[in-house]
């Protein structure tokens, strides 16, 4: 089910508030906005509200036997990747960046924000279909740079269907195939990364894949490996 509103502050904020108030929102429900006035991204960043872009949130209710809820960032990333892939002519330009960005030609095309509320996870997704923000610290891109901007409502239907399929795979087969699939469409091993873990100084290294539970493996200059469970990650060529 997809509900569309002309304008709201943030679809993630709306859904977390409704859950907090006890509304029985079913898993698979989506709230999509034409405009957002207070959209939020990771690390407290503003979530760009360009008209014609996809800005929406959905709900997942993890079961006791499901993989760790944090791995839903990988699930969402794969869903967005699969939804965008048929819309571009150069698939090799499209890749995932840990923990939750979709890159096109080395620039950010889409982002994901996960938030917990009671027994549910709210998954917010933003995809630059028609327009891309001008950010001071990183390059961005919209699908309109590669051809006509996709219709937002058609994209929403496709993404919702693909996301449901990826959730079913996540529940049925666990993390191992999920991690393998994610790595297969990520940027290449050895890609230089600039990582800023929470509360630490930034560190540089090279992408060495993911751990079995979906954390980032970063190979440092001396050859040792550092496992990153949270942090801001940028590609060397991503900075604006």
Backbone as CSV, one residue per row, in Angstrom:
resi,resn,N_x,N_y,N_z,CA_x,CA_y,CA_z,C_x,C_y,C_z
1,UNK,0.843,-1.186,0.000,0.000,0.000,0.000,0.881,1.239,0.000
2,UNK,0.612,2.181,-0.886,1.383,3.415,-0.973,0.439,4.602,-0.792
3,UNK,0.681,5.383,0.245,-0.039,6.639,0.452,0.861,7.782,0.002
4,UNK,0.312,8.714,-0.748,1.068,9.868,-1.234,0.482,11.142,-0.651
5,UNK,1.367,12.025,-0.161,0.932,13.316,0.374,1.634,14.424,-0.409
6,UNK,0.965,15.583,-0.604,1.589,16.674,-1.358,2.814,17.244,-0.663
7,UNK,2.760,17.351,0.661,3.871,17.940,1.406,3.830,17.468,2.852
8,UNK,5.010,17.242,3.418,5.122,16.916,4.830,6.500,17.330,5.306
9,UNK,6.702,17.300,6.610,8.028,17.609,7.124,9.017,16.527,6.747
10,UNK,8.692,15.291,7.128,9.560,14.150,6.850,8.717,12.887,6.904
11,UNK,8.819,12.040,5.892,8.060,10.796,5.908,8.524,9.873,7.030
12,UNK,9.818,9.871,7.335,10.295,9.074,8.461,9.713,9.565,9.777
13,UNK,9.721,10.886,9.981,9.165,11.448,11.206,7.682,11.136,11.327
14,UNK,6.958,11.231,10.217,5.527,10.937,10.233,5.260,9.496,10.657
15,UNK,6.000,8.558,10.076,5.748,7.153,10.395,6.170,6.810,11.819
16,UNK,7.302,7.338,12.278,7.711,7.055,13.664,6.705,7.638,14.649
17,UNK,6.151,8.813,14.353,5.149,9.416,15.233,3.871,8.584,15.265
18,UNK,3.457,8.096,14.120,2.239,7.287,14.063,2.422,5.962,14.807
19,UNK,3.593,5.359,14.684,3.886,4.145,15.435,3.933,4.418,16.927
20,UNK,4.544,5.530,17.296,4.639,5.905,18.710,3.254,6.118,19.313
21,UNK,2.341,6.603,18.496,0.973,6.841,18.969,0.112,5.587,18.960
22,UNK,0.717,4.464,18.559,0.002,3.197,18.632,-0.759,2.799,17.388
23,UNK,-0.566,3.530,16.273,-1.270,3.165,15.053,-0.727,1.833,14.524
24,UNK,-1.647,0.960,14.139,-1.265,-0.383,13.692,-0.941,-0.378,12.204
25,UNK,0.213,0.165,11.863,0.649,0.203,10.469,1.260,-1.139,10.089
26,UNK,0.787,-1.695,9.009,1.255,-3.010,8.593,2.611,-2.916,7.911
27,UNK,3.383,-3.999,8.030,4.628,-4.075,7.274,4.301,-3.975,5.779
28,UNK,5.107,-3.212,5.074,4.867,-3.017,3.652,4.130,-1.740,3.328
29,UNK,3.650,-1.042,4.346,3.001,0.245,4.110,4.058,1.282,3.735
30,UNK,3.756,2.128,2.734,4.667,3.187,2.296,3.989,4.544,2.395
31,UNK,4.738,5.530,2.827,4.307,6.922,2.784,5.283,7.673,1.884
32,UNK,4.764,8.288,0.829,5.581,8.986,-0.163,5.132,10.435,-0.234
33,UNK,6.077,11.362,-0.283,5.768,12.795,-0.304,6.228,13.437,-1.611
34,UNK,5.401,14.364,-2.122,5.825,15.177,-3.263,6.925,16.144,-2.846
35,UNK,6.776,16.718,-1.649,7.781,17.640,-1.108,7.993,17.320,0.368
36,UNK,9.210,17.525,0.845,9.533,17.417,2.265,10.151,18.740,2.712
37,UNK,9.671,19.276,3.822,10.216,20.543,4.321,11.278,20.345,5.389
38,UNK,11.320,19.155,6.002,12.295,18.894,7.068,12.862,17.490,6.943
39,UNK,13.135,17.085,5.711,13.671,15.755,5.491,15.010,15.573,6.168
40,UNK,15.278,14.331,6.611,16.508,14.043,7.343,17.271,12.906,6.688
41,UNK,18.590,13.046,6.678,19.452,11.971,6.235,20.327,11.515,7.379
42,UNK,21.315,10.694,7.079,22.248,10.230,8.103,23.108,11.384,8.594
43,UNK,23.619,11.213,9.839,24.504,12.199,10.450,23.832,13.571,10.569
44,UNK,22.491,13.582,10.647,21.761,14.826,10.830,21.690,15.713,9.611
45,UNK,22.044,15.183,8.431,22.020,16.009,7.224,20.589,16.250,6.756
46,UNK,20.421,17.339,6.023,19.133,17.617,5.413,18.896,16.662,4.257
47,UNK,17.672,16.170,4.147,17.288,15.286,3.055,16.645,16.150,1.980
48,UNK,17.293,16.246,0.834,16.869,17.121,-0.261,15.440,16.816,-0.702
49,UNK,14.651,17.868,-0.975,13.225,17.667,-1.259,12.850,18.044,-2.684
50,UNK,13.761,17.881,-3.635,13.489,18.284,-5.010,12.225,17.654,-5.579
51,UNK,11.347,18.458,-6.134,10.087,17.963,-6.685,10.377,17.022,-7.858
52,UNK,9.667,15.916,-7.901,9.888,14.902,-8.935,10.806,13.795,-8.491
53,UNK,11.494,13.980,-7.367,12.328,12.923,-6.807,11.476,11.961,-5.986
54,UNK,12.047,10.805,-5.666,11.366,9.869,-4.779,11.789,10.145,-3.353
55,UNK,10.818,10.394,-2.484,11.049,10.590,-1.055,9.987,9.799,-0.318
56,UNK,10.369,8.693,0.276,9.373,7.851,0.921,9.949,6.998,2.025
57,UNK,9.038,6.468,2.843,9.428,5.613,3.965,8.476,4.434,4.052
58,UNK,9.008,3.325,4.540,8.208,2.128,4.742,8.529,1.519,6.095
59,UNK,7.800,0.477,6.439,7.910,-0.141,7.760,8.266,-1.608,7.610
60,UNK,9.223,-2.050,8.433,9.536,-3.473,8.557,9.366,-3.846,10.026
61,UNK,8.710,-4.961,10.267,8.527,-5.452,11.636,9.340,-6.742,11.787
62,UNK,10.577,-6.623,12.277,11.439,-7.802,12.373,10.844,-8.882,13.268
63,UNK,11.018,-10.144,12.850,10.609,-11.288,13.635,11.801,-11.755,14.485
64,UNK,11.512,-12.582,15.453,12.553,-13.043,16.368,13.668,-13.787,15.642
65,UNK,13.328,-14.521,14.586,14.328,-15.336,13.888,14.947,-14.606,12.693
66,UNK,14.568,-13.381,12.468,15.138,-12.620,11.354,16.597,-12.260,11.619
67,UNK,17.364,-11.954,10.575,18.706,-11.404,10.775,18.643,-10.085,11.541
68,UNK,19.794,-9.589,11.958,19.847,-8.349,12.727,19.190,-7.198,11.961
69,UNK,18.351,-6.385,12.640,17.676,-5.274,11.957,18.626,-4.314,11.250
70,UNK,19.853,-4.168,11.761,20.809,-3.254,11.127,21.114,-3.668,9.688
71,UNK,20.955,-4.959,9.377,21.236,-5.440,8.026,20.173,-5.003,7.028
72,UNK,19.092,-4.392,7.509,18.073,-3.879,6.600,18.622,-2.754,5.724
73,UNK,19.704,-2.116,6.150,20.340,-1.115,5.282,20.852,-1.773,4.006
74,UNK,21.393,-2.995,4.123,21.859,-3.723,2.944,20.681,-4.149,2.078
75,UNK,19.601,-4.598,2.722,18.396,-4.995,2.002,17.858,-3.818,1.189
76,UNK,17.732,-2.667,1.849,17.206,-1.479,1.179,18.118,-1.044,0.044
77,UNK,19.425,-1.114,0.269,20.370,-0.742,-0.780,20.207,-1.601,-2.025
78,UNK,20.081,-2.908,-1.824,19.888,-3.808,-2.965,18.561,-3.541,-3.676
79,UNK,17.514,-3.235,-2.900,16.221,-2.944,-3.509,16.288,-1.697,-4.384
80,UNK,16.935,-0.654,-3.888,17.061,0.578,-4.670,17.916,0.325,-5.911
81,UNK,18.999,-0.428,-5.730,19.857,-0.772,-6.871,19.047,-1.474,-7.965
82,UNK,18.253,-2.472,-7.576,17.476,-3.235,-8.556,16.398,-2.378,-9.206
83,UNK,15.844,-1.416,-8.468,14.817,-0.540,-9.033,15.404,0.443,-10.037
84,UNK,16.636,0.889,-9.802,17.280,1.878,-10.671,17.924,1.226,-11.885
85,UNK,18.427,0.008,-11.726,19.218,-0.638,-12.772,18.565,-0.618,-14.160
86,UNK,17.269,-0.914,-14.293,16.679,-0.910,-15.642,16.542,0.487,-16.248
87,UNK,16.778,1.525,-15.455,16.547,2.895,-15.904,17.795,3.565,-16.460
88,UNK,18.930,2.857,-16.429,20.170,3.449,-16.925,20.761,2.573,-18.018
89,UNK,21.534,3.186,-18.879,22.108,2.455,-20.016,23.502,1.923,-19.731
90,UNK,24.101,2.362,-18.625,25.465,1.933,-18.290,25.478,1.317,-16.896
91,UNK,25.090,0.029,-16.772,25.009,-0.601,-15.454,26.306,-0.565,-14.670
92,UNK,27.450,-0.574,-15.353,28.725,-0.584,-14.638,28.971,0.719,-13.890
93,UNK,28.240,1.777,-14.225,28.391,3.050,-13.517,27.659,3.057,-12.186
94,UNK,26.813,2.040,-11.947,25.960,1.999,-10.758,26.565,1.069,-9.716
95,UNK,26.678,1.557,-8.470,27.261,0.721,-7.424,26.750,1.157,-6.053
96,UNK,26.843,0.226,-5.108,26.478,0.513,-3.727,27.715,0.907,-2.931
97,UNK,27.505,1.818,-1.999,28.575,2.236,-1.083,28.083,2.039,0.346
98,UNK,28.889,1.367,1.151,28.517,1.096,2.534,28.421,2.408,3.321
99,UNK,27.461,2.562,4.235,26.479,1.540,4.578,25.180,1.606,3.775
100,UNK,24.887,2.747,3.128,23.534,2.841,2.564,23.376,3.899,1.471
101,UNK,24.371,4.038,0.610,24.260,4.979,-0.506,24.327,4.229,-1.828
102,UNK,23.589,4.740,-2.809,23.690,4.239,-4.174,24.410,5.293,-5.002
103,UNK,25.462,4.872,-5.695,26.303,5.787,-6.449,26.115,5.559,-7.943
104,UNK,26.154,6.643,-8.710,26.084,6.575,-10.167,27.211,7.432,-10.721
105,UNK,28.145,6.785,-11.398,29.299,7.512,-11.911,30.133,8.163,-10.824
106,UNK,30.168,7.553,-9.639,30.954,8.083,-8.530,30.282,9.192,-7.761
107,UNK,29.039,9.532,-8.084,28.297,10.579,-7.380,27.083,9.953,-6.704
108,UNK,26.607,10.578,-5.637,25.502,10.020,-4.865,24.181,10.206,-5.593
109,UNK,23.484,9.086,-5.816,22.171,9.100,-6.453,21.054,8.894,-5.439
110,UNK,21.302,8.085,-4.413,20.244,7.745,-3.465,20.848,7.487,-2.088
111,UNK,20.025,7.709,-1.064,20.436,7.457,0.306,19.318,6.805,1.100
112,UNK,19.699,6.195,2.226,18.769,5.418,3.043,18.988,5.782,4.503
113,UNK,17.891,5.872,5.254,17.955,6.168,6.683,17.065,5.186,7.425
114,UNK,17.641,4.450,8.393,16.892,3.508,9.220,16.702,4.087,10.617
115,UNK,15.478,3.965,11.134,15.176,4.418,12.491,14.249,3.407,13.156
116,UNK,14.524,3.096,14.426,13.686,2.149,15.165,12.624,2.893,15.960
117,UNK,11.426,2.340,15.965,10.347,2.843,16.807,9.570,1.639,17.333
118,UNK,9.684,1.408,18.646,9.081,0.241,19.295,9.571,-1.034,18.608
119,UNK,8.652,-1.864,18.085,9.065,-3.125,17.480,9.200,-3.034,15.968
120,UNK,9.279,-1.822,15.453,9.332,-1.640,13.998,10.582,-0.865,13.594
121,UNK,10.991,-1.065,12.353,12.057,-0.283,11.743,11.444,0.539,10.616
122,UNK,11.663,1.850,10.675,11.223,2.734,9.598,12.399,2.908,8.643
123,UNK,12.170,2.602,7.383,13.210,2.683,6.360,12.873,3.852,5.432
124,UNK,13.668,4.905,5.493,13.484,6.057,4.628,14.424,5.990,3.437
125,UNK,13.907,6.291,2.257,14.699,6.212,1.027,14.484,7.476,0.204
126,UNK,15.568,8.043,-0.254,15.499,9.189,-1.158,16.298,8.893,-2.420
127,UNK,15.675,9.103,-3.581,16.340,8.835,-4.859,16.190,10.068,-5.743
128,UNK,17.315,10.549,-6.267,17.299,11.722,-7.148,16.852,11.306,-8.551
129,UNK,15.574,11.393,-8.800,15.052,11.052,-10.122,15.155,12.231,-11.078
130,UNK,14.702,13.413,-10.618,14.613,14.588,-11.485,15.671,15.636,-11.209
131,UNK,16.127,15.717,-9.952,17.030,16.811,-9.576,17.959,16.329,-8.481
132,UNK,19.147,16.915,-8.415,20.132,16.554,-7.393,20.534,17.789,-6.608
133,UNK,20.754,17.640,-5.297,21.162,18.797,-4.499,22.592,19.212,-4.798
134,UNK,22.877,20.460,-4.571,24.241,20.982,-4.695,24.850,20.981,-3.304
135,UNK,25.676,19.977,-3.018,26.261,19.824,-1.695,27.715,20.280,-1.689
136,UNK,28.166,20.851,-0.567,29.533,21.371,-0.526,30.609,20.309,-0.390
137,UNK,30.231,19.112,0.110,31.257,18.132,0.453,31.252,16.880,-0.406
138,UNK,30.297,16.770,-1.354,30.271,15.554,-2.175,29.515,15.790,-3.472
139,UNK,29.855,14.990,-4.462,29.177,15.088,-5.751,27.857,14.327,-5.707
140,UNK,26.864,14.868,-6.391,25.556,14.234,-6.468,25.112,14.176,-7.923
141,UNK,24.119,13.327,-8.184,23.639,13.168,-9.552,22.173,12.769,-9.511
142,UNK,21.434,13.086,-10.565,20.047,12.646,-10.732,19.948,11.797,-11.993
143,UNK,18.951,10.932,-12.028,18.754,10.105,-13.218,18.436,10.942,-14.445
144,UNK,17.921,12.149,-14.246,17.606,13.030,-15.371,18.846,13.428,-16.152
145,UNK,20.040,13.274,-15.541,21.281,13.571,-16.253,21.593,12.497,-17.290
146,UNK,20.903,11.354,-17.203,21.159,10.234,-18.101,19.999,9.997,-19.067
147,UNK,18.997,10.859,-19.039,17.829,10.701,-19.893,16.619,11.317,-19.226
148,UNK,15.425,11.117,-19.776,14.213,11.666,-19.160,14.045,11.167,-17.726
149,UNK,13.651,12.057,-16.831,13.449,11.665,-15.438,12.337,10.625,-15.344
150,UNK,12.545,9.531,-14.629,11.494,8.522,-14.474,10.283,9.106,-13.750
151,UNK,9.111,8.583,-14.067,7.901,8.979,-13.365,7.979,8.525,-11.908
152,UNK,7.739,9.449,-10.995,7.899,9.146,-9.578,6.962,8.031,-9.117
153,UNK,5.698,8.081,-9.500,4.738,7.090,-9.028,5.043,5.700,-9.580
154,UNK,5.455,5.630,-10.830,5.844,4.340,-11.410,7.056,3.775,-10.693
155,UNK,8.021,4.646,-10.395,9.212,4.214,-9.660,8.828,3.723,-8.271
156,UNK,7.910,4.423,-7.611,7.488,4.025,-6.265,6.883,2.625,-6.266
157,UNK,6.040,2.336,-7.241,5.436,1.012,-7.329,6.488,-0.068,-7.549
158,UNK,7.438,0.214,-8.418,8.502,-0.748,-8.689,9.355,-0.987,-7.452
159,UNK,9.743,0.095,-6.781,10.590,-0.037,-5.592,9.869,-0.806,-4.492
160,UNK,8.599,-0.516,-4.271,7.852,-1.204,-3.224,7.794,-2.710,-3.501
161,UNK,7.567,-3.081,-4.740,7.509,-4.496,-5.101,8.857,-5.185,-4.906
162,UNK,9.907,-4.526,-5.361,11.249,-5.098,-5.220,11.652,-5.186,-3.757
163,UNK,11.325,-4.165,-2.969,11.659,-4.174,-1.536,10.974,-5.354,-0.850
164,UNK,9.699,-5.617,-1.163,9.004,-6.768,-0.578,9.737,-8.065,-0.913
165,UNK,10.190,-8.175,-2.142,10.907,-9.380,-2.564,12.223,-9.538,-1.808
166,UNK,12.937,-8.422,-1.622,14.217,-8.486,-0.914,14.020,-8.815,0.562
167,UNK,12.929,-8.330,1.168,12.633,-8.671,2.558,12.373,-10.170,2.685
168,UNK,11.653,-10.731,1.745,11.370,-12.170,1.772,12.671,-12.970,1.641
169,UNK,13.572,-12.542,0.774,14.861,-13.226,0.645,15.664,-13.122,1.938
170,UNK,15.649,-11.950,2.538,16.366,-11.692,3.796,15.888,-12.647,4.878
171,UNK,14.571,-12.825,4.950,13.992,-13.704,5.970,14.239,-15.176,5.650
172,UNK,14.177,-15.528,4.396,14.254,-16.933,4.006,15.669,-17.477,3.986
173,UNK,16.628,-16.653,3.564,17.975,-17.167,3.310,19.051,-16.577,4.211
174,UNK,18.721,-15.550,4.993,19.687,-15.008,5.931,20.708,-14.068,5.308
175,UNK,21.764,-13.806,6.075,22.714,-12.764,5.700,23.761,-13.185,4.678
176,UNK,24.144,-14.448,4.669,25.260,-14.838,3.804,25.002,-14.513,2.334
177,UNK,23.885,-14.932,1.731,23.660,-14.563,0.331,23.412,-13.072,0.147
178,UNK,22.837,-12.425,1.148,22.620,-10.982,1.076,23.951,-10.242,0.976
179,UNK,24.890,-10.608,1.850,26.202,-9.962,1.834,26.921,-10.225,0.514
180,UNK,26.846,-11.452,0.002,27.502,-11.772,-1.272,26.913,-10.944,-2.411
181,UNK,25.586,-10.827,-2.445,24.943,-10.044,-3.499,25.314,-8.574,-3.381
182,UNK,25.330,-8.073,-2.153,25.679,-6.665,-1.944,27.102,-6.409,-2.440
183,UNK,28.034,-7.262,-2.072,29.426,-7.080,-2.500,29.550,-7.140,-4.023
184,UNK,28.720,-7.937,-4.680,28.830,-8.103,-6.129,28.446,-6.832,-6.889
185,UNK,27.691,-5.934,-6.254,27.286,-4.698,-6.928,27.845,-3.465,-6.223
186,UNK,28.798,-3.670,-5.330,29.475,-2.547,-4.672,30.643,-2.085,-5.546
187,UNK,31.260,-0.972,-5.151,32.476,-0.541,-5.838,33.557,-1.593,-5.645
188,UNK,34.564,-1.566,-6.475,35.566,-2.629,-6.509,36.368,-2.730,-5.214
189,UNK,36.828,-3.942,-4.933,37.766,-4.127,-3.843,39.019,-3.303,-4.075
190,UNK,39.549,-2.706,-3.017,40.721,-1.854,-3.142,40.384,-0.389,-3.381
191,UNK,39.092,-0.065,-3.576,38.693,1.332,-3.773,39.077,2.162,-2.547
192,UNK,39.784,3.281,-2.735,40.162,4.127,-1.591,38.927,4.715,-0.914
193,UNK,38.898,4.646,0.424,37.792,5.171,1.211,38.297,6.106,2.295
194,UNK,37.495,7.111,2.594,37.746,8.038,3.702,36.621,7.817,4.700
195,UNK,36.959,7.314,5.891,35.960,6.874,6.862,36.071,7.707,8.136
196,UNK,34.908,8.135,8.631,34.864,8.909,9.879,33.977,8.165,10.878
197,UNK,34.581,7.263,11.689,33.790,6.557,12.695,33.294,7.530,13.770
198,UNK,32.154,7.259,14.394,31.631,8.159,15.429,32.618,8.353,16.576
199,UNK,32.871,9.612,16.929,33.735,9.928,18.057,35.211,9.713,17.822
200,UNK,35.619,9.465,16.573,37.024,9.227,16.268,37.493,10.169,15.164
201,UNK,38.799,10.215,14.991,39.369,10.959,13.875,39.150,10.163,12.579
202,UNK,39.009,10.839,11.454,38.839,10.136,10.179,40.050,9.253,9.863
203,UNK,39.809,8.180,9.161,40.879,7.277,8.757,40.718,6.957,7.275
204,UNK,41.830,6.692,6.618,41.829,6.328,5.207,42.223,4.862,5.053
205,UNK,41.648,4.237,4.061,41.965,2.842,3.794,41.379,2.422,2.473
206,UNK,41.323,1.122,2.256,40.803,0.575,1.003,39.679,-0.408,1.309
207,UNK,38.687,-0.414,0.460,37.541,-1.302,0.617,37.999,-2.758,0.491
208,UNK,37.671,-3.572,1.507,38.067,-4.985,1.508,36.852,-5.894,1.642
209,UNK,35.677,-5.373,1.317,34.462,-6.173,1.403,33.750,-5.980,2.730
210,UNK,32.822,-6.909,3.006,32.038,-6.865,4.233,32.321,-8.090,5.088
211,UNK,32.086,-7.963,6.384,32.125,-9.124,7.265,30.857,-9.942,7.041
212,UNK,30.789,-11.116,7.650,29.617,-11.970,7.457,28.346,-11.367,8.032
213,UNK,28.485,-10.405,8.970,27.301,-9.746,9.511,27.049,-8.377,8.883
214,UNK,27.802,-8.036,7.814,27.518,-6.834,7.053,28.277,-5.591,7.459
215,UNK,29.271,-5.703,8.330,30.104,-4.559,8.679,31.153,-4.333,7.577
216,UNK,31.709,-3.120,7.540,32.703,-2.760,6.528,34.088,-3.229,6.941
217,UNK,34.790,-3.857,6.014,36.193,-4.216,6.216,37.058,-3.191,5.496
218,UNK,37.897,-2.518,6.261,38.751,-1.453,5.731,40.212,-1.875,5.871
219,UNK,40.921,-1.973,4.745,42.333,-2.329,4.780,43.161,-1.066,4.901
220,UNK,43.948,-0.967,5.962,44.757,0.215,6.229,46.078,0.154,5.468
221,UNK,46.784,1.273,5.475,48.008,1.385,4.674,49.049,0.347,5.065
222,UNK,49.107,-0.020,6.354,50.097,-0.985,6.810,49.716,-2.424,6.530
223,UNK,48.542,-2.657,5.944,48.115,-4.004,5.619,47.136,-4.600,6.606
224,UNK,47.048,-4.008,7.817,46.101,-4.527,8.787,44.672,-4.148,8.391
225,UNK,43.719,-4.839,8.955,42.319,-4.631,8.595,41.534,-4.096,9.781
226,UNK,40.700,-3.138,9.532,39.842,-2.544,10.556,38.382,-2.809,10.183
227,UNK,37.604,-3.272,11.148,36.176,-3.503,10.927,35.405,-2.281,11.405
228,UNK,34.591,-1.723,10.520,33.817,-0.521,10.804,32.347,-0.908,10.923
229,UNK,31.766,-0.639,12.093,30.355,-0.960,12.311,29.446,0.245,12.093
230,UNK,30.012,1.440,12.170,29.225,2.658,11.948,30.174,3.767,11.543
231,UNK,29.686,4.693,10.751,30.527,5.817,10.356,30.110,6.408,9.032
232,UNK,30.698,7.546,8.733,30.466,8.234,7.468,31.575,7.806,6.504
233,UNK,31.193,7.349,5.333,32.160,6.809,4.372,32.060,7.573,3.071
234,UNK,33.205,7.966,2.531,33.234,8.643,1.229,34.264,7.988,0.332
235,UNK,33.926,7.907,-0.949,34.896,7.473,-1.948,35.883,8.599,-2.209
236,UNK,37.086,8.230,-2.632,38.117,9.235,-2.888,37.689,10.217,-3.960
237,UNK,36.891,9.743,-4.946,36.480,10.621,-6.046,35.095,11.227,-5.839
238,UNK,34.533,11.064,-4.648,33.183,11.532,-4.386,33.136,12.976,-3.921
239,UNK,34.224,13.434,-3.321,34.232,14.761,-2.730,34.074,15.820,-3.799
240,UNK,33.235,16.825,-3.468,32.975,17.892,-4.421,34.061,18.944,-4.414
